[in-house]
């Protein structure tokens, strides 16, 4: 209790709260720009915190962290372009809802789901950090590979109308992830002696090209549409955020399931919000009584995806605080910040710096509240985007995408890749291919390959994937997931065929 009070005293000072409020705004704005990630925002914030007290600096970066997970929702809902990799699944239902004349409702649902997801993850972080951290560190490459195999079965629920085209798109994503430098041996592969392929396809470039460039190209395709104002303007400002608060709370099972899943994924080093975002969406769709509504503006889809990705913020701190192992790139930056201030991060962090740890817990809760306040009161300002004519907004967003792709590695060749991937994404969209499986393959491919090869280098015995209990559980879940996806797809196909054969009344 003494450590808690000391931590609270340091957080609840005027200067710290002002810095945190500014950090929350910065995180939301940075993540709302397609191409700028939460990691970029944290990196830019780090030098500004060197002159602060350790807890104050960490609190500011946590506010940027929490705000960043929510900021990606803005462009995902209003433009159909995920602002960050962790908001990919949010576009599936938030954008259709906005297109149906309810952009304010889509944003409000996402903001409230993010708030509750962060709060739930903070509570879990406080009470379950040590045991969950110990569980996460016991997972070897066999368990990680099996987990990714299970995650890859999400393709079954993201294939759209054609399961064959969806699986092909996912396979293309996996193939793209193998281009470039071998992650284990460091050798070039599948580059065909083309210089710009030697470094592979950066994930952010693929994400921007597939979603942003193809989406913007589709928008300008219709000359009449580009000359007129944005079609989202109808009903854009007519919404009540507090009504949506009740709507989100009316889905406690989905909210809790998605948040807990986000915490568990966040606690696994290297997993992160992008996987939690997709897994939570997939589980919500599988558990729904009306899965056919997903992808058309379903509330449960937005709640699941946003609660899942926001909950990874608290989950990622579990191995960092409990064991000194960063769960993601952002957590590594937080760890570096503590080390700059002379604080040793490891199993004794809670014992030696209890006030700092409890202060971080409080900062997480305060950051989520600030994120909510900033989002709610600035929502009408963001919704003004829907009133901007597309002939004006498309080149601005396109410019931000190009800058974001270039800023990742400062390579001109990434811009060439962006153009190629954007054209390919547009062609796939036009041919009726689902883009989500491709992105999923690009996200999970490197993780699956690295852990498979590490497992085989440790022990070539393939039976270990089955004999290790946790790995077996993930593989069984993957098989059940595939069976469920095929069964659900066949059932929907029969239903659609029966409907089309019925005579019109």
Beta strands, then each sheet from edge to edge (+ up, - down):
strand 1: 180-181
strand 2: 188-189
sheet 1: 1+ 2-
end
